[in-house]
């Protein structure tokens, strides 16, 4: 029997979606409460996501006014911001599902994360430029490739941090990518499974599991399509759900790291319009929210929400101020983590989003106050049940007083 085209299938079944909400197409291989399985899923927002318009001052009139003045034509309307429980901030209007996860205690905002070799302040950077101090800044700030790779290497020289985790766990197939080949999972002695690459297809599929995968057995529509190339974010997350559901038949190890790539975030113009049909930012945020919401729902139906934690990364944040159209390359930015094991709330120090911000450089790029290593170490500590030597995985972690951030249960 010839397989149905996926998009055609979704279109032809849309009219009956309400009827089928209670009858899954495939039997689900649900987790049992006692199953010893954990996974983390990295969603790369490639290009530098404008997270300063995803998380916006809302309850404070003065803070919102400073934000609006700094962002100019990019500023979101205060009345449209989505309310967060016990927070002075609001989410972008196109983030209702992520708002719901936060308010239901399943999503955390990790504030102002970026590449750092050691803690550094705006003042220290200024003094170093004058030759009066020493500041070891990351190489090639504001460069897409360099900064993305530094996020993925996290202080290592010839192996990604996820590759180091696989070695620490002594497991092949710890790392699986549906977003193509990447630095984060490369290097080391353990096999990484590329389940999808836009150019080369499937790479290293020892159990031939890709030929056996079926549509994930949940009542979720993943068909949110907004990608520059290759598989959409929804399609990639659906594949992750399929692979996790097939973990037993594929003989996957009980600790895994998945990689997903969502491109097109280098929005120098029209980066923050609110409508769903905007050229870039608003539409991308809407699709991000829909896709992550669908994935969270699928994990819940599979009984895996407590065992799978999803988190975002990006090349860097955007600048605080507008270039009269959008925002340019920045440094620090906010990230998100969600799942049943996540403790909701804000972690780290929120920067002041205002003109001449004390937290930003002359080009209005925000100086990070939380390092990539601290962010990733928090996730790895949870994944490895505290048994992984974090210092060996993240060589620079010792430069920071606080090794982990506390957003995982």
N, C-alpha and C positions, 0 to 999 in steps of 0.2 A: 504494500500500500504506500503510495507516494505521500510524504509528510506534508501537512498543511503549511503554507507560508504563514509565519508568525503574525505579521501585521495584518494580513487578510483575515486570519482567524479572529484576531481581536476585534476587528471592525464588524465582522459578521455576527459576533456573539454579543456585541455591546447592548443590543436591544433586550437581550434576555438576562443581562447581568444581575438584575434585581431578583430574578427567580432563582438563579443558581447560587446565590450568596450562602445558602446553607448546605450545598452539596458539592464538596470538592471533586475535581476531576480525577485526582489520583489519591490513593491511600497515603497518608502521611506517616513517615517514620519518626514519630515524636520521641523527644528525649524523655528518659525516665528521671525522676528526682535524684536518684543515686548515681547517675552516669557521670563518670569523671571526664568531662570534656570542657574545654574552654577555647575560645578563638577571639582574636581582635581583628577588626576590619578597618584598614586605612583607606580613606577616601581623599585622594589628592585633588584639590581645586587648583588645577594647573594654570598658571599665568599670573597669579597674585590676586586673591579675592579681596573685594572692598568690604572687609568685615566691620568697618566703622559705620557702615550703613545697614548692617545686619543687627547690631546691638547699639542702641541709641539712647541718650539721656531722655527720660520721659517725665518723671514726677517732679523734678526740680525745674521751676520756671527759668531760673538764671542759667542752669547748666544747659538746658535745651536752647536758650537764646544764644549762648556762646557757640554751641554746636551749629546752629542754623547760620550764624554769621560766618563761621569758619568754612562751612561747606558750600555756602552760596547757592548756586543753581542746583546743587546736588541734594540739598537738604530735604528730608522727608517731612511731611506734615505731621505735626505732633499728635493730632487727633486720630490719625490713622495707625499709629504705632500700637503694636499688640502688647497688652498688659501682662507682666510677669509677676507671679505671687512673691511677695516679700522682697521686691527689688525696685530700685530707683530707675531701672532701665526698661526699655521695651524692645521687642523684636520688629524687624521689617514687616510691613503689612502682608507680604507674600509668604510669611512663615507660620501659618496657623497650626500645622502639625508639629513643628518643633516647639512652638509655644505650648501646645498641649502636653508634649513630653516633659518640658521643663516644669509646668505647673502640676503635673502628675508625679513629679519627683524622679524622673528617669533621664534627665538631660542636664549636663553641666556646661557652663561657659568657662573656658580657660583663657584668662585675660592676657593680652599683650605678650604673646609668645614669639620668639624669634631666635635666630642663630646668634650664639654668644660663646666666646671662649672662656669668659669669666664675667662676673657682674661688672657693669660699667654705667656711668651716669653721663648725662649731657655735659656737665661741667668738666668731668675727667677727659672727655673727648676733645673739648675745646682746649684744655690745658695741654693735651698731647700734641695737638696741632701747632701750638706755640712753642713746642719743644720743652715744656715745663713739667711734663709728666710722661708716664708710660701707659699706653692703652693698646692692648692686643685685640684689635677688631677682627671679625671674620673677613676672609678674603672676598674681594669683588662684591661688596654690598651693591644691591639694586640690580644685579645681573640675574636673569631668570635661571640659566643653567647652573651657574655657580651656587646660588643660594638654594635652589631645589636639591642639588647634590649634597650640600652641607646638612640640610634637613635629613636627608636619607642616610648619610654616613654617621652623623651625630658624634663627631670627634674621632672616628676611625679613619685609617689611611687607605686601606685596600679592600675593605669589606663593609657592606651595609650593616646597620644595627640589627636588622631582622636576620641577616645571615649569621651574626654573632649569637643571637638568641637560639637559632637552630643548632649551632655548635654546642652551646651551653646545655641544651636539652638532649643533645646527641640523637637527633631525629632527622631523617630524610622526610621530605614532603611536609615539613613544618610550614614552609612558605609556598603559597599558591597565588599566582597573579592572574586576574582576568583583565587587567589594564596594560598588558604588554610587559616587555622587559624593563627593569628599573634598577637603579643603584641600591635601593633600600634592601632588596632581597638577594643581591649578587655577592659573589665571593664565598670563600670558605669551602669546607669539605662536604657539606650537605646539599642534596639535590633540591633545587627549586623547580616547581611545576608551573609552566606558563600555560594556563588553560585557554588563554586567548591573546593573540598578538595581531595587530592590524595588518602587518606585513607578512609574518611567517606562520601565522595560525597557531596550532597547538605545538608546544615544545616539551619534551620529556614527560610523556604520559605513560608511566610504567604499567599501570593497571588497566589502561585503555578505557578509563571511566567515561571519557567524553562521548564515546559512542553509545554508552548505556544510559546517559542522563535522560530523565523525563521532565516534563513540566512540573515545577514544584507543586506539591499537593496542598495548596492553600488558596483561599478566596481573596486574591490580591491582584490588582492590575498594575503591572510594572511599566506599562507602555507610556512613559513620559520621555519624549524625544527632543533633546536639545544638545547635540554634540557637534563639534567642529569636524571630527572625523571618526570613523570606526563605530563601535557599539556605543549606544547611549548609556547614560548613567543608570537608567532603569534596567536596561538589558544586562549590564554588568552585575548589578546587585541581584537580579534574578538568577544569574549564573552562580553567584556566590551562595545564594540560598539553595540552589540545586546541589551544589557540591557539598555543602554542609549536611544537607539531608541524606546524601549518599555516602556519608563518612564511613559507615560501617562496612558496606559492601565494597568500598574502595580501599579499605584497610588503611585509612588515614590515621596518623598519630592523634593522641588525645589533647595535644596543644598545637594550635595553628595560627598563622598570620596571613591574612588575605590582603591583596592590594587592588585598588580600584582607581581609575584615572578619569577625571571629569575636566575636560579642557575648555578653553575659550574665556578665561577670566582676566585676560590682559586688557581691561576696559579703560582706555584713556579717554574715551568719550561715551556719553550716554550710559554711564556706569551704574546709575542708581535710580532710574525712573521706576515708578511704583507699579505701573500696569503690567499685566501678564504678557502683553504683546509688544513690550518695549524691545528695542533692538538687541540689548545685551543684559545689563544688570538685573532689571526687574524680572525678565523672563527666566534668566538663569537661576535666580533665587527661588522663583516659583517652582522650577523643575527640581532644584535641589531639595526643597521642602517636600514635594510630592514623592520623589524617589526614596528619600530617607524615611518618610512616613510609611511608604509601602513596605520597605524592608523591615522596619520595626514591627509592623503588623504581621508580616510573614513569620518573623522569629517568634512572636507571641503565639501564633497558631501552631507553630512547630514545637512549642514548649521549650524554646531555646533562649528566651530573652534574658534569663539570668546567666547564661553561659557564653553569650556573644556580646562583645562591646565594640561599638563602631565609633570611629573618631576621624576628624578632618585635619588635613594639613594643607599648606599652600606654599608657593615660592617665597612669598613675603606678603605683608599687608600693603595697603595703599597709603598715599599721603593724606594728611588731615584736610588740607585745603584743596580747592578746585583749580584746574587749569582753564576754567571757564567752560569746560565741556564735561570733564570727568576727573578722575584722580590718577596720579602718576605712581611710579614704583616707590614703595615705601620700605619699611623694615619690620617692626613688630606688628602683630595683628591678632585678632581673637580666633580661637578654635572651639570646636564643639565635640563632646563625647556623650554617647547615650547608650542605654541598655539597662537591664534589670539590676546590674551590680553597680551602677553609677549613682553617686550621691549628688543630687541636684544642687545647683547653686552657682555662685561665681567664685572662681579660684584665681589667685594672683591679684595684681594691682591694676585697676582700671586707669588708663591715662586720661589726661584732660584734653578733650577734643575742643580746641579753641584756637583762635589766631594767636601766634607767638606763644604756643604752648610750652610750658616749662619741661614737658616730657618729649619734645620733638627737636630735631636738628634744624638747621637753617633752611633745608629743603622741605621741611614739614613732614619728614619721615619720623615716626615714633620710635624712640629707643626702647627695645624690649626690656621687660623686667622679669620675665620668666624664660628660661632657656629651653631649647628643644629637648635637651637631655633630661631636664626635670619632668617635662611633659611625658616623654616616652618611657622614662624609668617608672613612672606611676603605673602605666599600662602594663609594662613588662613584669613589675613586681606582682601585680594581680594575676597575670597569665601564668607565671611560674610559681604561684603560691608562696612567694617570698623566698624561694630556694635558689634563685639565680643571683649570681654575684653581679650586682648592677654596675659596680666600678669597672669590671672587666668588659662589660658590654658598652659602657659609656665612659671613655677615658677621662673626659673633662668634668665628670659629675662631682669629683672631689673639690672643684673650684667653687662650688655653691654650698652655702650653709644648709639649705633645705634640699634634701635629695629627692623627695617625692612630694606631691601636692595634696594628697588626701581625698581626691574625688572618687576613688574606688573603694567599695565596701570590703 
